[in-house]
Amino acid sequence: MLATADETRHVSMPEFLRNSAMPLDEAVDYLRIDRSTAYRYIEDGKLAKIKHGGRTWITRRSIEEYEQSLIDAATREQGRAARAAKRAQ
């Protein structure tokens, strides 16, 4: 039996994708960035998207990689500041 138009409009995210992606709205809240920034990061390759049922989902892996890049940048900056302070002594 074929699905009716109403039944096909509300396509649920398969469980394996739900575990590996986050809806865009949740991702921007989680990352504390604007929606437009999220789209720019998608265009720049900093975040990966999945389109499903007319919605945009952000992969959890790309979110984790983005977070790690922020940590790495902060760590590098702390190292630079420590070296500069040591040279100033």
Sine and cosine of phi, psi and omega as CSV:
sin_phi,cos_phi,sin_psi,cos_psi,sin_omega,cos_omega
0.00,0.00,0.69,-0.73,0.00,-1.00
-0.99,0.14,0.52,-0.86,0.04,-1.00
-0.97,0.22,0.55,-0.83,0.06,-1.00
-0.98,0.22,0.22,-0.97,0.01,-1.00
-0.86,0.52,-0.65,0.76,0.01,-1.00
-0.89,0.45,-0.61,0.79,-0.01,-1.00
-0.94,0.35,-0.54,0.84,-0.04,-1.00
-0.99,0.11,-0.30,0.96,0.02,-1.00
-0.93,0.35,-0.51,0.86,-0.07,-1.00
-0.96,-0.29,0.92,0.39,0.00,-1.00
-0.98,0.20,0.81,-0.58,0.01,-1.00
-1.00,0.06,0.50,-0.87,0.01,-1.00
-0.95,0.31,0.81,-0.59,0.06,-1.00
-0.83,0.55,0.56,-0.83,-0.10,-1.00
-0.81,0.58,-0.66,0.75,-0.03,-1.00
-0.92,0.40,-0.51,0.86,0.05,-1.00
-0.98,0.20,-0.59,0.81,0.03,-1.00
-0.86,0.50,-0.59,0.81,0.01,-1.00
-0.97,0.25,-0.34,0.94,-0.07,-1.00
-0.93,-0.37,0.06,1.00,-0.01,-1.00
-0.55,-0.83,0.29,-0.96,-0.03,-1.00
-0.74,-0.67,0.70,-0.72,0.05,-1.00
-0.82,0.57,0.55,-0.84,-0.05,-1.00
-0.79,0.62,-0.72,0.69,-0.02,-1.00
-0.86,0.51,-0.65,0.76,0.05,-1.00
-0.93,0.37,-0.63,0.77,-0.02,-1.00
-0.90,0.44,-0.68,0.73,0.00,-1.00
-0.92,0.39,-0.58,0.81,0.08,-1.00
-0.91,0.41,-0.71,0.70,-0.02,-1.00
-0.89,0.46,-0.70,0.71,-0.03,-1.00
-0.99,0.12,-0.17,0.99,-0.03,-1.00
0.84,0.54,0.76,0.65,0.06,-1.00
-0.80,-0.60,0.32,-0.95,0.07,-1.00
-0.96,0.27,0.39,-0.92,0.05,-1.00
-0.85,0.52,-0.67,0.74,0.00,-1.00
-0.91,0.42,-0.57,0.82,0.06,-1.00
-0.91,0.41,-0.65,0.76,0.03,-1.00
-0.87,0.50,-0.70,0.72,0.02,-1.00
-0.90,0.43,-0.60,0.80,0.05,-1.00
-0.91,0.41,-0.66,0.75,0.04,-1.00
-0.90,0.43,-0.56,0.83,0.08,-1.00
-0.90,0.44,-0.73,0.68,0.02,-1.00
-0.88,0.47,-0.61,0.80,-0.02,-1.00
-0.98,0.17,-0.14,0.99,0.00,-1.00
1.00,0.08,0.15,0.99,0.03,-1.00
-0.98,0.22,-0.46,0.89,0.06,-1.00
-0.78,-0.62,0.57,-0.82,0.02,-1.00
-0.95,-0.30,0.66,-0.76,-0.03,-1.00
-0.90,-0.43,0.37,-0.93,0.15,-0.99
-0.77,-0.64,0.76,-0.65,0.09,-1.00
-0.99,-0.15,0.77,-0.64,0.02,-1.00
-0.49,-0.87,0.82,-0.58,0.04,-1.00
0.87,0.50,0.55,0.84,0.00,-1.00
0.98,0.21,0.07,1.00,0.01,-1.00
-0.93,-0.36,0.46,-0.89,0.06,-1.00
-0.98,-0.20,0.78,-0.63,0.04,-1.00
-0.88,-0.47,0.57,-0.82,0.04,-1.00
-0.96,-0.29,0.74,-0.67,-0.04,-1.00
-0.93,0.37,0.65,-0.76,0.01,-1.00
-0.90,0.44,-0.56,0.83,0.01,-1.00
-0.88,0.47,-0.69,0.72,0.00,-1.00
-0.93,0.36,-0.53,0.85,0.07,-1.00
-0.90,0.43,-0.71,0.71,0.02,-1.00
-0.89,0.46,-0.66,0.75,0.01,-1.00
-0.91,0.41,-0.63,0.78,0.05,-1.00
-0.89,0.45,-0.73,0.69,0.03,-1.00
-0.86,0.50,-0.67,0.74,0.01,-1.00
-0.90,0.44,-0.60,0.80,0.02,-1.00
-0.90,0.43,-0.57,0.82,0.06,-1.00
-0.92,0.38,-0.67,0.75,0.03,-1.00
-0.89,0.45,-0.71,0.70,0.01,-1.00
-0.87,0.49,-0.68,0.74,0.01,-1.00
-0.90,0.44,-0.67,0.74,0.02,-1.00
-0.91,0.42,-0.63,0.77,0.02,-1.00
-0.90,0.43,-0.69,0.72,0.04,-1.00
-0.87,0.48,-0.68,0.73,-0.01,-1.00
-0.90,0.43,-0.65,0.76,0.05,-1.00
-0.89,0.46,-0.64,0.77,0.03,-1.00
-0.90,0.44,-0.68,0.74,0.04,-1.00
-0.89,0.46,-0.69,0.73,-0.01,-1.00
-0.90,0.43,-0.65,0.76,0.01,-1.00
-0.91,0.42,-0.67,0.74,0.02,-1.00
-0.90,0.43,-0.65,0.76,0.01,-1.00
-0.90,0.43,-0.65,0.76,0.02,-1.00
-0.91,0.42,-0.63,0.78,-0.01,-1.00
-0.92,0.39,-0.65,0.76,0.02,-1.00
-0.92,0.40,-0.53,0.85,-0.05,-1.00
-0.96,0.28,-0.27,0.96,-0.03,-1.00
-0.95,0.30,0.00,0.00,0.00,0.00
